């Protein structure tokens, strides 16, 4: 049985017509109307789809409900997923990170980026019977939310070239084409947005000044320590730390920043008594300690910033590094 974050339940209900008994709809899906919104609280995917369908049938403008819901999404509401999205350097990087962090929001949907001559496709992959109204609405809301948060973080005006859905078209597609501002195709082989190469490569806006400030100060501190005997390994460690929020960097990626091959970088590190894997471990350990000491970021976000896709893996690694849990280290710092 799949699960979906209750955040989506709250976002959908917020966009529903005020004439409806919203408390009753929330209780029907097992969400406490009086409790604060917590993305970590999950609901069964089948319950969510039924809730979405029932609400759309009751809403006077039910077919537009997923579009309104998607348009209302903001990065900050997605927790670690939103942090991953907005802290990438480009929209392409944001989309690629989504494939890694989607599971913190749902166990029933994944994302995939594919290159084509006409542009880049951002795919939503979700199994299920497209004859179910709730599943169709959920897919439309997800695609609309990708467009919304892309517009939020991109330095250029975000405009998809085309939208694709596997399910059949509603009675009228004018609301969809008006919302997305581009052709919307139904009964296709994919659920996806087609985005131009130029838009995907555009720089993202500064999503979180606190994170950017932290990394800038971290880099400045590392650079101030440099001396002629230890320049390379410290620079490599700093570059690794800067890349960890996108996952563990490949040695070839780091080597390219120094205009050398991966083999040359590994050889030069070896001559100094280091290995690339050692520097990855050092960068993760020191960055984790610094984030725990100097910020109040939740542990799930620190796990993401140090290259872990799950907090549990981060907790195990940190205990191995420091002999105590991240929470205990922060309390003592």
Beta strands, then each sheet from edge to edge (+ up, - down):
strand 1: 3-5
strand 2: 42-44
strand 3: 109-116
strand 4: 119-126
strand 5: 162-164
strand 6: 183-185
strand 7: 191-195
sheet 1: 1+ 2-
sheet 2: 3+ 4- 7+ 5- 6-
end
